[in-house]
Amino acid sequence: MYGYEWMGHGFFMPWMIIFPMVILVLFMMMRGGKSSCHHREKEDEALEIARKRFARGEIDEEAFEKIKQKLSA
C-alpha cells in the first residue's frame, strides 16, 4: 500500500525529528531552571546578610536601604 519509498525510512525518520526536539527541551529545562533560581537565591542570601548586619548595628538604616534598593533593581 505504501510502496517501496518507505523501506528503511519508516523507523528512523520519526527519530530524526523527535531526538533533536527532546535534546532541545532538556537543554532549555536545565538552563532556564538553574539561572533564574540561582539568581534569586543569591539575592535572598545577600538581603539576609544585610538584615543581620543591620540588626547587629554594623550598618545604619540609610546603608541598609541603599543595599535593599540595589538588590531589588
Biopython code that builds the backbone (N, CA, C, O; Angstrom):
import numpy as np
from Bio.PDB.StructureBuilder import StructureBuilder

atoms = [
    (1, "MET", "N", (0.803, -1.182, 0.000)),
    (1, "MET", "CA", (0.000, 0.000, 0.000)),
    (1, "MET", "C", (0.861, 1.268, 0.000)),
    (1, "MET", "O", (0.540, 2.223, -0.708)),
    (2, "TYR", "N", (1.947, 1.295, 0.780)),
    (2, "TYR", "CA", (2.795, 2.476, 0.842)),
    (2, "TYR", "C", (3.875, 2.485, -0.229)),
    (2, "TYR", "O", (4.423, 3.542, -0.540)),
    (3, "GLY", "N", (4.176, 1.384, -0.769)),
    (3, "GLY", "CA", (5.197, 1.307, -1.796)),
    (3, "GLY", "C", (6.579, 1.138, -1.196)),
    (3, "GLY", "O", (6.727, 0.998, 0.018)),
    (4, "TYR", "N", (7.585, 1.152, -2.050)),
    (4, "TYR", "CA", (8.950, 0.893, -1.616)),
    (4, "TYR", "C", (9.655, 2.138, -1.070)),
    (4, "TYR", "O", (10.724, 2.015, -0.472)),
    (5, "GLU", "N", (9.094, 3.314, -1.255)),
    (5, "GLU", "CA", (9.785, 4.504, -0.778)),
    (5, "GLU", "C", (9.871, 4.578, 0.754)),
    (5, "GLU", "O", (10.700, 5.321, 1.279)),
    (6, "TRP", "N", (9.047, 3.838, 1.471)),
    (6, "TRP", "CA", (9.093, 3.825, 2.932)),
    (6, "TRP", "C", (10.047, 2.769, 3.468)),
    (6, "TRP", "O", (10.268, 2.701, 4.677)),
    (7, "MET", "N", (10.605, 1.964, 2.616)),
    (7, "MET", "CA", (11.506, 0.907, 3.069)),
    (7, "MET", "C", (12.761, 1.532, 3.673)),
    (7, "MET", "O", (13.484, 2.252, 2.984)),
    (8, "GLY", "N", (13.023, 1.270, 4.923)),
    (8, "GLY", "CA", (14.221, 1.760, 5.580)),
    (8, "GLY", "C", (14.047, 3.116, 6.243)),
    (8, "GLY", "O", (14.789, 3.429, 7.173)),
    (9, "HIS", "N", (13.123, 3.911, 5.815)),
    (9, "HIS", "CA", (12.927, 5.236, 6.394)),
    (9, "HIS", "C", (11.796, 5.252, 7.421)),
    (9, "HIS", "O", (11.705, 6.185, 8.219)),
    (10, "GLY", "N", (10.966, 4.273, 7.413)),
    (10, "GLY", "CA", (9.802, 4.252, 8.289)),
    (10, "GLY", "C", (10.141, 4.276, 9.766)),
    (10, "GLY", "O", (9.399, 4.869, 10.549)),
    (11, "PHE", "N", (11.239, 3.651, 10.172)),
    (11, "PHE", "CA", (11.611, 3.606, 11.586)),
    (11, "PHE", "C", (12.487, 4.782, 11.970)),
    (11, "PHE", "O", (12.297, 5.353, 13.044)),
    (12, "PHE", "N", (13.427, 5.159, 11.144)),
    (12, "PHE", "CA", (14.416, 6.171, 11.510)),
    (12, "PHE", "C", (13.941, 7.609, 11.306)),
    (12, "PHE", "O", (14.380, 8.500, 12.034)),
    (13, "MET", "N", (13.082, 7.856, 10.363)),
    (13, "MET", "CA", (12.672, 9.228, 10.063)),
    (13, "MET", "C", (12.006, 9.921, 11.251)),
    (13, "MET", "O", (12.364, 11.064, 11.538)),
    (14, "PRO", "N", (11.074, 9.309, 11.947)),
    (14, "PRO", "CA", (10.487, 9.997, 13.109)),
    (14, "PRO", "C", (11.525, 10.299, 14.196)),
    (14, "PRO", "O", (11.446, 11.337, 14.852)),
    (15, "TRP", "N", (12.479, 9.414, 14.385)),
    (15, "TRP", "CA", (13.501, 9.631, 15.409)),
    (15, "TRP", "C", (14.438, 10.769, 15.040)),
    (15, "TRP", "O", (15.003, 11.417, 15.921)),
    (16, "MET", "N", (14.608, 11.015, 13.757)),
    (16, "MET", "CA", (15.450, 12.132, 13.328)),
    (16, "MET", "C", (14.793, 13.465, 13.675)),
    (16, "MET", "O", (15.477, 14.485, 13.757)),
    (17, "ILE", "N", (13.501, 13.469, 13.875)),
    (17, "ILE", "CA", (12.780, 14.675, 14.263)),
    (17, "ILE", "C", (12.600, 14.732, 15.780)),
    (17, "ILE", "O", (12.787, 15.788, 16.384)),
    (18, "ILE", "N", (12.242, 13.618, 16.393)),
    (18, "ILE", "CA", (11.949, 13.579, 17.825)),
    (18, "ILE", "C", (13.201, 13.770, 18.669)),
    (18, "ILE", "O", (13.167, 14.520, 19.645)),
    (19, "PHE", "N", (14.288, 13.126, 18.327)),
    (19, "PHE", "CA", (15.507, 13.181, 19.139)),
    (19, "PHE", "C", (16.041, 14.605, 19.317)),
    (19, "PHE", "O", (16.314, 14.995, 20.452)),
    (20, "PRO", "N", (16.203, 15.399, 18.253)),
    (20, "PRO", "CA", (16.659, 16.783, 18.465)),
    (20, "PRO", "C", (15.685, 17.615, 19.298)),
    (20, "PRO", "O", (16.108, 18.484, 20.060)),
    (21, "MET", "N", (14.392, 17.354, 19.157)),
    (21, "MET", "CA", (13.412, 18.092, 19.954)),
    (21, "MET", "C", (13.545, 17.759, 21.435)),
    (21, "MET", "O", (13.453, 18.650, 22.280)),
    (22, "VAL", "N", (13.760, 16.490, 21.757)),
    (22, "VAL", "CA", (13.940, 16.077, 23.151)),
    (22, "VAL", "C", (15.195, 16.715, 23.726)),
    (22, "VAL", "O", (15.177, 17.205, 24.856)),
    (23, "ILE", "N", (16.276, 16.716, 22.970)),
    (23, "ILE", "CA", (17.527, 17.333, 23.417)),
    (23, "ILE", "C", (17.316, 18.825, 23.673)),
    (23, "ILE", "O", (17.794, 19.351, 24.678)),
    (24, "LEU", "N", (16.618, 19.501, 22.788)),
    (24, "LEU", "CA", (16.355, 20.929, 22.943)),
    (24, "LEU", "C", (15.520, 21.216, 24.193)),
    (24, "LEU", "O", (15.814, 22.153, 24.935)),
    (25, "VAL", "N", (14.497, 20.423, 24.421)),
    (25, "VAL", "CA", (13.652, 20.616, 25.606)),
    (25, "VAL", "C", (14.456, 20.393, 26.878)),
    (25, "VAL", "O", (14.343, 21.177, 27.820)),
    (26, "LEU", "N", (15.259, 19.346, 26.924)),
    (26, "LEU", "CA", (16.082, 19.081, 28.106)),
    (26, "LEU", "C", (17.078, 20.203, 28.346)),
    (26, "LEU", "O", (17.277, 20.619, 29.487)),
    (27, "PHE", "N", (17.699, 20.694, 27.298)),
    (27, "PHE", "CA", (18.657, 21.793, 27.420)),
    (27, "PHE", "C", (17.987, 23.041, 27.983)),
    (27, "PHE", "O", (18.532, 23.691, 28.874)),
    (28, "MET", "N", (16.816, 23.373, 27.470)),
    (28, "MET", "CA", (16.122, 24.571, 27.931)),
    (28, "MET", "C", (15.640, 24.424, 29.368)),
    (28, "MET", "O", (15.645, 25.397, 30.122)),
    (29, "MET", "N", (15.227, 23.225, 29.756)),
    (29, "MET", "CA", (14.800, 23.000, 31.135)),
    (29, "MET", "C", (15.967, 23.156, 32.093)),
    (29, "MET", "O", (15.826, 23.775, 33.147)),
    (30, "MET", "N", (17.107, 22.606, 31.741)),
    (30, "MET", "CA", (18.271, 22.684, 32.613)),
    (30, "MET", "C", (18.783, 24.117, 32.693)),
    (30, "MET", "O", (19.122, 24.589, 33.779)),
    (31, "ARG", "N", (18.843, 24.799, 31.588)),
    (31, "ARG", "CA", (19.382, 26.159, 31.556)),
    (31, "ARG", "C", (18.431, 27.140, 32.222)),
    (31, "ARG", "O", (18.856, 27.934, 33.061)),
    (32, "GLY", "N", (17.212, 27.103, 31.883)),
    (32, "GLY", "CA", (16.225, 28.037, 32.422)),
    (32, "GLY", "C", (15.999, 27.874, 33.889)),
    (32, "GLY", "O", (15.918, 28.869, 34.610)),
    (33, "GLY", "N", (15.895, 26.693, 34.350)),
    (33, "GLY", "CA", (15.653, 26.433, 35.751)),
    (33, "GLY", "C", (16.761, 26.882, 36.656)),
    (33, "GLY", "O", (16.499, 27.451, 37.716)),
    (34, "LYS", "N", (17.974, 26.649, 36.277)),
    (34, "LYS", "CA", (19.102, 26.990, 37.130)),
    (34, "LYS", "C", (19.381, 28.478, 37.161)),
    (34, "LYS", "O", (19.628, 29.030, 38.234)),
    (35, "SER", "N", (19.349, 29.135, 36.033)),
    (35, "SER", "CA", (19.757, 30.538, 36.006)),
    (35, "SER", "C", (18.822, 31.424, 36.809)),
    (35, "SER", "O", (19.289, 32.262, 37.579)),
    (36, "SER", "N", (17.530, 31.264, 36.651)),
    (36, "SER", "CA", (16.611, 32.134, 37.374)),
    (36, "SER", "C", (16.578, 31.798, 38.854)),
    (36, "SER", "O", (16.541, 32.699, 39.692)),
    (37, "CYS", "N", (16.589, 30.542, 39.181)),
    (37, "CYS", "CA", (16.539, 30.120, 40.578)),
    (37, "CYS", "C", (17.821, 30.515, 41.294)),
    (37, "CYS", "O", (17.773, 31.014, 42.418)),
    (38, "HIS", "N", (18.948, 30.300, 40.666)),
    (38, "HIS", "CA", (20.236, 30.594, 41.290)),
    (38, "HIS", "C", (20.369, 32.087, 41.555)),
    (38, "HIS", "O", (20.875, 32.485, 42.605)),
    (39, "HIS", "N", (19.925, 32.910, 40.626)),
    (39, "HIS", "CA", (19.999, 34.362, 40.797)),
    (39, "HIS", "C", (19.148, 34.791, 41.987)),
    (39, "HIS", "O", (19.575, 35.631, 42.779)),
    (40, "ARG", "N", (17.969, 34.235, 42.122)),
    (40, "ARG", "CA", (17.060, 34.589, 43.210)),
    (40, "ARG", "C", (17.646, 34.165, 44.552)),
    (40, "ARG", "O", (17.527, 34.902, 45.531)),
    (41, "GLU", "N", (18.267, 33.009, 44.617)),
    (41, "GLU", "CA", (18.863, 32.538, 45.866)),
    (41, "GLU", "C", (19.977, 33.470, 46.324)),
    (41, "GLU", "O", (20.072, 33.783, 47.511)),
    (42, "LYS", "N", (20.818, 33.916, 45.398)),
    (42, "LYS", "CA", (21.909, 34.828, 45.762)),
    (42, "LYS", "C", (21.355, 36.159, 46.257)),
    (42, "LYS", "O", (21.872, 36.731, 47.217)),
    (43, "GLU", "N", (20.312, 36.649, 45.609)),
    (43, "GLU", "CA", (19.701, 37.911, 46.023)),
    (43, "GLU", "C", (19.115, 37.783, 47.421)),
    (43, "GLU", "O", (19.299, 38.672, 48.252)),
    (44, "ASP", "N", (18.414, 36.691, 47.689)),
    (44, "ASP", "CA", (17.840, 36.465, 49.015)),
    (44, "ASP", "C", (18.926, 36.335, 50.070)),
    (44, "ASP", "O", (18.784, 36.855, 51.177)),
    (45, "GLU", "N", (20.000, 35.650, 49.737)),
    (45, "GLU", "CA", (21.102, 35.469, 50.671)),
    (45, "GLU", "C", (21.760, 36.809, 50.994)),
    (45, "GLU", "O", (22.079, 37.075, 52.153)),
    (46, "ALA", "N", (21.965, 37.646, 49.994)),
    (46, "ALA", "CA", (22.582, 38.954, 50.213)),
    (46, "ALA", "C", (21.688, 39.839, 51.074)),
    (46, "ALA", "O", (22.183, 40.556, 51.944)),
    (47, "LEU", "N", (20.392, 39.799, 50.846)),
    (47, "LEU", "CA", (19.468, 40.594, 51.647)),
    (47, "LEU", "C", (19.442, 40.100, 53.091)),
    (47, "LEU", "O", (19.361, 40.902, 54.021)),
    (48, "GLU", "N", (19.509, 38.813, 53.276)),
    (48, "GLU", "CA", (19.538, 38.250, 54.632)),
    (48, "GLU", "C", (20.800, 38.687, 55.371)),
    (48, "GLU", "O", (20.742, 38.998, 56.561)),
    (49, "ILE", "N", (21.920, 38.715, 54.691)),
    (49, "ILE", "CA", (23.173, 39.180, 55.302)),
    (49, "ILE", "C", (23.041, 40.645, 55.697)),
    (49, "ILE", "O", (23.468, 41.040, 56.782)),
    (50, "ALA", "N", (22.448, 41.454, 54.814)),
    (50, "ALA", "CA", (22.257, 42.875, 55.123)),
    (50, "ALA", "C", (21.338, 43.053, 56.329)),
    (50, "ALA", "O", (21.584, 43.915, 57.173)),
    (51, "ARG", "N", (20.289, 42.250, 56.414)),
    (51, "ARG", "CA", (19.384, 42.324, 57.576)),
    (51, "ARG", "C", (20.117, 42.003, 58.873)),
    (51, "ARG", "O", (19.937, 42.683, 59.884)),
    (52, "LYS", "N", (20.937, 40.973, 58.834)),
    (52, "LYS", "CA", (21.686, 40.592, 60.038)),
    (52, "LYS", "C", (22.669, 41.686, 60.437)),
    (52, "LYS", "O", (22.810, 42.000, 61.619)),
    (53, "ARG", "N", (23.347, 42.265, 59.451)),
    (53, "ARG", "CA", (24.296, 43.348, 59.749)),
    (53, "ARG", "C", (23.571, 44.562, 60.329)),
    (53, "ARG", "O", (24.078, 45.211, 61.244)),
    (54, "PHE", "N", (22.394, 44.867, 59.803)),
    (54, "PHE", "CA", (21.601, 45.978, 60.326)),
    (54, "PHE", "C", (21.148, 45.682, 61.755)),
    (54, "PHE", "O", (21.182, 46.561, 62.616)),
    (55, "ALA", "N", (20.728, 44.455, 62.003)),
    (55, "ALA", "CA", (20.280, 44.072, 63.347)),
    (55, "ALA", "C", (21.421, 44.137, 64.358)),
    (55, "ALA", "O", (21.199, 44.494, 65.515)),
    (56, "ARG", "N", (22.625, 43.801, 63.942)),
    (56, "ARG", "CA", (23.781, 43.847, 64.845)),
    (56, "ARG", "C", (24.325, 45.261, 65.014)),
    (56, "ARG", "O", (25.159, 45.503, 65.887)),
    (57, "GLY", "N", (23.863, 46.193, 64.190)),
    (57, "GLY", "CA", (24.329, 47.569, 64.281)),
    (57, "GLY", "C", (25.582, 47.844, 63.471)),
    (57, "GLY", "O", (26.202, 48.895, 63.638)),
    (58, "GLU", "N", (25.965, 46.934, 62.608)),
    (58, "GLU", "CA", (27.155, 47.130, 61.778)),
    (58, "GLU", "C", (26.924, 48.182, 60.695)),
    (58, "GLU", "O", (27.855, 48.880, 60.294)),
    (59, "ILE", "N", (25.687, 48.294, 60.226)),
    (59, "ILE", "CA", (25.343, 49.311, 59.227)),
    (59, "ILE", "C", (24.133, 50.091, 59.732)),
    (59, "ILE", "O", (23.327, 49.572, 60.504)),
    (60, "ASP", "N", (24.014, 51.346, 59.289)),
    (60, "ASP", "CA", (22.866, 52.146, 59.712)),
    (60, "ASP", "C", (21.699, 51.940, 58.745)),
    (60, "ASP", "O", (21.814, 51.226, 57.748)),
    (61, "GLU", "N", (20.576, 52.582, 59.063)),
    (61, "GLU", "CA", (19.365, 52.392, 58.268)),
    (61, "GLU", "C", (19.542, 52.889, 56.833)),
    (61, "GLU", "O", (19.023, 52.282, 55.896)),
    (62, "GLU", "N", (20.263, 53.975, 56.662)),
    (62, "GLU", "CA", (20.493, 54.523, 55.320)),
    (62, "GLU", "C", (21.267, 53.528, 54.447)),
    (62, "GLU", "O", (20.915, 53.309, 53.288)),
    (63, "ALA", "N", (22.305, 52.936, 55.003)),
    (63, "ALA", "CA", (23.095, 51.950, 54.252)),
    (63, "ALA", "C", (22.252, 50.716, 53.937)),
    (63, "ALA", "O", (22.346, 50.155, 52.845)),
    (64, "PHE", "N", (21.428, 50.298, 54.899)),
    (64, "PHE", "CA", (20.561, 49.139, 54.687)),
    (64, "PHE", "C", (19.570, 49.401, 53.554)),
    (64, "PHE", "O", (19.349, 48.532, 52.710)),
    (65, "GLU", "N", (18.975, 50.585, 53.532)),
    (65, "GLU", "CA", (18.024, 50.929, 52.474)),
    (65, "GLU", "C", (18.704, 50.978, 51.107)),
    (65, "GLU", "O", (18.116, 50.552, 50.113)),
    (66, "LYS", "N", (19.918, 51.485, 51.045)),
    (66, "LYS", "CA", (20.663, 51.509, 49.782)),
    (66, "LYS", "C", (20.920, 50.090, 49.279)),
    (66, "LYS", "O", (20.776, 49.807, 48.090)),
    (67, "ILE", "N", (21.301, 49.209, 50.192)),
    (67, "ILE", "CA", (21.550, 47.809, 49.818)),
    (67, "ILE", "C", (20.270, 47.180, 49.286)),
    (67, "ILE", "O", (20.293, 46.498, 48.261)),
    (68, "LYS", "N", (19.152, 47.404, 49.974)),
    (68, "LYS", "CA", (17.871, 46.844, 49.531)),
    (68, "LYS", "C", (17.503, 47.341, 48.136)),
    (68, "LYS", "O", (17.041, 46.567, 47.298)),
    (69, "GLN", "N", (17.708, 48.630, 47.891)),
    (69, "GLN", "CA", (17.376, 49.190, 46.577)),
    (69, "GLN", "C", (18.243, 48.585, 45.482)),
    (69, "GLN", "O", (17.746, 48.266, 44.402)),
    (70, "LYS", "N", (19.525, 48.426, 45.749)),
    (70, "LYS", "CA", (20.426, 47.858, 44.741)),
    (70, "LYS", "C", (20.088, 46.401, 44.452)),
    (70, "LYS", "O", (20.167, 45.958, 43.306)),
    (71, "LEU", "N", (19.713, 45.664, 45.480)),
    (71, "LEU", "CA", (19.393, 44.254, 45.279)),
    (71, "LEU", "C", (18.064, 44.068, 44.554)),
    (71, "LEU", "O", (17.899, 43.102, 43.809)),
    (72, "SER", "N", (17.133, 44.965, 44.758)),
    (72, "SER", "CA", (15.833, 44.821, 44.104)),
    (72, "SER", "C", (15.841, 45.348, 42.674)),
    (72, "SER", "O", (14.913, 45.066, 41.915)),
    (73, "ALA", "N", (16.852, 46.096, 42.293)),
    (73, "ALA", "CA", (16.916, 46.657, 40.933)),
    (73, "ALA", "C", (17.420, 45.662, 39.932)),
    (73, "ALA", "O", (17.531, 45.979, 38.748)),
]
sb = StructureBuilder()
sb.init_structure("model")
sb.init_model(0)
sb.init_chain("A")
sb.init_seg("    ")
for serial, (resi, resn, name, xyz) in enumerate(atoms, 1):
    if name == "N":
        sb.init_residue(resn, " ", resi, " ")
    sb.init_atom(name, np.array(xyz, "f"), 0.0, 1.0, " ", f" {name:<3s}", serial, name[0])
structure = sb.get_structure()
